[in-house]
Amino acid sequence: MTPSDQPPPDRLLLLRAIRYLLEAGLFFFFIGFFRIIGLDAASAIGGFFGREIFYRTGTINRARANLRAAFPEKTPAEIEMIVREMCDNLGRTVAEYAHFDKISIVGPHPRIADVDHSATLALASAAASSGKGVLFFSGHFANWEVLPFIAVQLGFGGGVVYRPQNNPFVDRWLVRQRMKNGSKDQITKGAGGTRRIFSLLRQGGTICLLVDQKTNEGVPAQFFGREAMTTPAPAALALKLGATLLPAQLERTKGSHFRFRLHPPIEFAPSGDDARDTLELTQRITDKIESMVREKPSQWLWIHRRWPTQREQDQVRGKRALQGAGGGTGARAEREGSSLI
């Protein structure tokens, strides 16, 4: 198609708006259906769609490839079992969006069990008492959306970093749902979000974020024996502000029930070399995520493009060569955001 054949900008905007409306209409139809039938039934049907339909799509081939590279010792049958369980979990997670207000770690009928409630409160309280802010970090485990709910319900609510959905109608609805049971401070990636994160942490507040996605402009960290581009933002924030890094882990136990565990903080003694410290602390954070994944691989979302292709690796090496030795790690960290979804 030549430039003269391209549709005018107004028409492109109209077509995009129509597409978004159609997507949102289909999304809200299913959400309404899941809402009507109740949380347990919705989770069960979502799991069925995940393991019986989504499992058979081409997207799952990426999960298989990632698993084979991460666990070369596992048999094909073991890989397939993990993939199928992952699809079941993903289907349940999507269906549970209609019932965020019912998923809680407190109350007479909590859906989330704390592995050691007293230890959780002790760890979180000790971190908060420093007055330098707390970064609760995790990955795409179980229903990762409910992790910020836990922080709020235990009295440690703050800001939540998230990546906006492409569809603005769906995105606005998701933000409202998250705010019903979780933080009212939903922070998007970008310069404005970075300023808000700094402000909250400097006031001794908390931030919840996921750190397990690929970031092309990030820094290299070893993940399952392979280099993966990783956001340096949590490490840079902890080093700059003295904030505590607390790993949080969520596991789906049965149906729409979960088990939560808060791990001890990541310990790190800065050397004074900001670039090297950021790299080393980012690696420790990544190591912690890997150890959580290894505990129960089917709970993690393997369909991410977590590792770069050869072409992407070549592009990153070219950028590093242009930047020169030691160039820009700290500045890049401030621009980078980690996301909730």
C-alpha positions in Angstrom: 0.0 0.0 0.0 1.5 3.4 -1.0 1.1 6.5 1.1 -1.6 7.8 -1.2 -3.6 4.6 -0.5 -3.5 5.0 3.3 -6.9 5.9 4.8 -7.1 9.5 6.1 -6.3 10.0 9.8 -9.9 10.8 10.8 -11.0 7.5 9.2 -8.3 5.6 11.0 -9.4 7.1 14.3 -13.0 6.1 13.6 -12.0 2.6 12.7 -10.0 2.2 15.8 -12.9 3.5 18.0 -15.3 1.1 16.4 -12.8 -1.8 17.0 -12.4 -0.8 20.6 -16.2 -0.6 21.1 -16.6 -4.1 19.6 -13.8 -5.5 21.7 -15.3 -3.9 24.8 -18.8 -5.1 24.0 -17.6 -8.7 23.8 -15.4 -8.3 27.0 -18.3 -6.9 29.0 -20.7 -9.6 27.7 -18.5 -12.3 29.2 -17.8 -10.3 32.4 -21.6 -9.8 32.9 -22.1 -13.6 32.4 -19.3 -14.4 34.9 -20.8 -11.9 37.4 -24.2 -13.5 37.2 -23.1 -17.1 37.8 -21.0 -16.3 40.9 -17.3 -16.5 41.6 -16.8 -20.2 42.0 -18.7 -21.1 38.8 -17.0 -18.3 36.9 -13.6 -19.5 37.9 -14.5 -23.1 37.0 -15.8 -22.2 33.6 -12.8 -19.9 33.0 -10.5 -22.7 33.9 -12.3 -25.0 31.4 -11.9 -22.5 28.6 -8.3 -22.0 29.5 -7.2 -25.7 29.5 -9.5 -26.9 26.8 -9.6 -24.0 24.3 -6.7 -21.6 24.9 -4.4 -24.5 25.5 -4.9 -25.6 21.8 -4.0 -22.2 20.3 -0.7 -21.3 18.7 0.1 -18.8 21.5 0.9 -21.7 23.8 3.9 -22.8 21.7 5.8 -19.9 23.2 5.1 -21.3 26.6 6.3 -24.7 25.6 9.5 -23.3 24.1 10.2 -21.2 27.3 9.6 -24.2 29.5 11.8 -26.5 27.5 14.7 -24.0 27.7 14.1 -23.4 31.4 13.7 -27.0 32.4 15.7 -29.1 29.9 15.5 -32.1 32.3 11.7 -32.3 32.1 10.0 -34.8 29.8 7.5 -33.7 27.1 4.7 -35.0 29.2 5.8 -32.9 32.2 6.0 -29.8 30.1 2.5 -30.4 28.8 1.1 -30.8 32.3 2.6 -27.5 33.3 1.3 -25.8 30.2 -2.2 -27.1 30.7 -2.3 -26.1 34.4 -1.0 -22.6 33.4 -3.8 -22.3 30.9 -6.3 -23.4 33.5 -5.0 -20.7 35.9 -5.1 -18.0 33.2 -8.7 -18.8 32.3 -9.7 -18.6 35.9 -7.8 -15.3 36.4 -9.7 -13.7 33.5 -13.1 -14.9 34.8 -12.3 -13.7 38.3 -12.1 -10.1 37.1 -15.8 -10.0 37.5 -15.5 -10.7 41.2 -12.6 -8.7 42.6 -14.8 -7.4 45.4 -15.1 -11.0 46.7 -11.5 -11.9 46.9 -10.0 -11.0 50.3 -7.5 -12.1 52.9 -9.7 -10.8 55.8 -13.3 -11.3 56.8 -15.4 -14.3 57.9 -14.9 -16.2 54.6 -11.5 -15.1 53.2 -10.4 -16.5 49.8 -6.8 -15.9 50.5 -5.0 -17.8 53.3 -1.8 -16.4 54.8 0.9 -19.0 55.2 2.1 -17.3 58.5 0.0 -14.2 59.3 2.1 -13.1 62.3 5.3 -13.4 60.2 3.7 -11.4 57.4 2.7 -8.6 59.7 6.1 -8.6 61.4 7.9 -8.3 58.1 5.7 -5.6 56.6 5.7 -3.6 59.9 9.4 -3.8 60.2 9.8 -2.6 56.6 7.3 0.2 57.1 8.9 1.4 60.3 12.1 2.5 58.5 10.1 5.4 57.1 11.8 5.1 53.7 9.1 3.3 51.9 8.4 -0.3 50.9 8.4 -1.9 47.5 6.2 -5.1 47.5 7.3 -6.9 44.3 6.2 -10.1 42.7 5.5 -11.7 39.3 2.6 -13.1 37.3 1.7 -15.8 39.7 -1.8 -17.3 40.2 -4.2 -14.3 40.0 -1.6 -11.6 40.3 -4.2 -8.9 40.3 -5.2 -9.6 43.9 -1.7 -9.0 45.4 -2.4 -5.2 45.9 -5.7 -6.1 47.6 -3.7 -8.0 50.3 -1.4 -5.1 51.0 -4.4 -2.7 51.4 -6.4 -5.2 53.6 -3.4 -5.8 55.9 -3.0 -2.0 56.4 -0.1 -1.4 54.0 -1.9 0.1 51.1 -0.1 2.6 48.8 0.3 2.9 45.1 0.0 0.2 42.4 2.0 0.4 39.2 0.2 -0.9 36.2 0.4 -1.0 32.4 -2.8 0.4 30.8 -4.7 -1.8 28.4 -4.8 -0.8 24.8 -8.6 -0.6 24.8 -9.5 2.5 26.8 -13.0 1.3 27.7 -11.7 -2.0 29.2 -8.8 -0.1 30.9 -11.1 2.3 32.7 -13.3 -0.5 33.9 -10.3 -2.5 35.1 -9.0 0.4 37.1 -12.4 0.9 38.8 -12.5 -2.8 39.7 -9.0 -2.7 41.2 -9.9 0.3 43.3 -13.0 -1.4 44.8 -10.9 -3.9 46.8 -7.4 -2.4 46.5 -5.4 0.8 46.2 -7.1 4.0 45.1 -3.7 5.2 43.8 -3.3 3.5 40.4 0.0 4.6 38.8 0.7 4.2 35.1 4.1 3.9 33.7 5.7 7.1 32.4 7.3 10.4 33.8 4.2 11.3 35.8 4.0 7.8 37.3 7.7 8.0 38.2 7.2 11.2 40.1 4.3 9.8 42.0 6.3 6.7 43.0 9.1 8.9 44.3 6.7 11.0 46.2 5.0 8.0 47.9 8.2 6.3 48.8 9.8 9.5 50.2 6.7 9.8 52.4 7.3 6.3 53.7 4.5 4.8 51.6 4.3 1.5 49.8 4.3 0.5 46.1 3.2 -2.8 44.6 4.6 -3.8 41.3 5.4 -6.8 39.1 9.0 -7.2 37.9 9.0 -10.3 35.7 8.3 -9.0 32.2 10.8 -8.3 29.5 11.9 -4.7 29.2 13.9 -3.9 26.0 15.4 -0.8 27.5 16.2 -2.5 30.8 19.4 -4.2 32.0 20.5 -7.8 31.5 19.9 -10.3 34.3 20.3 -14.1 34.3 16.9 -15.8 34.4 16.8 -19.6 34.2 20.4 -19.5 32.9 19.6 -17.1 30.0 20.1 -13.4 29.8 16.8 -11.5 30.1 16.3 -7.8 29.8 14.9 -6.7 33.1 13.6 -3.4 34.6 16.2 -1.8 36.9 13.5 0.5 38.4 12.9 -1.4 41.7 16.7 -1.7 42.4 17.3 1.9 41.5 14.5 3.1 43.7 15.7 1.0 46.6 19.2 2.3 46.2 18.3 5.9 45.8 15.7 6.2 48.5 16.6 3.4 50.9 13.2 1.7 50.3 12.8 -2.0 51.5 12.3 -4.6 48.8 9.8 -7.2 50.0 9.1 -10.3 47.8 5.4 -11.4 47.8 4.2 -14.7 46.5 0.7 -15.9 45.6 -0.3 -19.5 44.9 -3.7 -20.8 43.6 -4.6 -23.7 45.9 -8.0 -24.9 44.7 -10.5 -23.1 42.4 -10.8 -19.4 43.4 -8.8 -19.9 46.7 -5.2 -18.8 47.2 -2.3 -18.9 49.6 -0.1 -15.9 50.3 3.4 -15.7 51.5 5.6 -12.6 52.2 9.3 -13.4 52.1 12.1 -11.6 54.1 13.4 -8.5 52.4 16.2 -8.6 49.8 19.4 -7.7 51.7 22.0 -5.7 49.8 25.0 -3.6 50.8 25.7 -0.8 48.2 29.3 -0.5 47.1 29.0 3.1 46.0 29.1 2.3 42.3 25.6 3.1 41.3 25.6 1.3 37.9 27.1 -1.9 39.3 24.9 -1.8 42.4 21.8 -1.5 40.2 22.8 -4.4 38.1 23.6 -6.6 41.1 20.5 -5.8 43.0 18.4 -6.3 39.9 19.9 -9.8 39.6 19.0 -10.6 43.2 15.4 -9.5 42.6 15.4 -11.7 39.5 16.9 -14.6 41.4 14.0 -14.4 43.9 11.4 -14.4 41.1 13.1 -17.5 39.6 13.1 -19.3 42.9 9.3 -18.7 43.2 8.7 -19.9 39.7 10.7 -23.1 40.4 8.6 -23.9 43.4 5.5 -24.4 41.2 6.1 -23.6 37.5 2.5 -24.0 36.4 1.5 -20.9 38.6 3.6 -18.6 36.4 2.6 -17.0 33.1 5.0 -18.7 30.6 3.5 -17.0 27.5 5.5 -13.8 28.1 8.3 -13.0 25.6 10.6 -13.0 28.6 13.8 -13.7 26.8 15.0 -11.6 23.8 15.4 -13.0 20.3 18.8 -13.0 18.6 17.8 -9.9 16.7 16.8 -8.1 19.8 20.0 -9.1 21.5 22.0 -7.6 18.6 20.0 -4.4 18.9 20.6 -4.1 22.6 24.3 -4.7 22.1 24.4 -1.9 19.5 22.7 0.5 21.9 25.1 -0.3 24.7 28.0 0.3 22.3 26.7 3.7 21.5 26.0 4.6 25.1 29.5 3.6 26.1 30.7 2.0 29.3 28.6 2.8 32.4 26.2 5.0 30.4 22.8 5.7 31.7 21.7 2.9 34.0 20.4 5.2 36.7 18.6 7.5 34.2 17.1 4.5 32.4 15.9 3.1 35.7 14.0 6.2 36.5 12.2 6.1 33.1 11.4 2.5 33.3 8.2 1.3 35.0 7.3 -2.2 36.2 3.7 -3.2 35.7 0.9 -4.9 37.5 -0.4 -6.6 34.3 
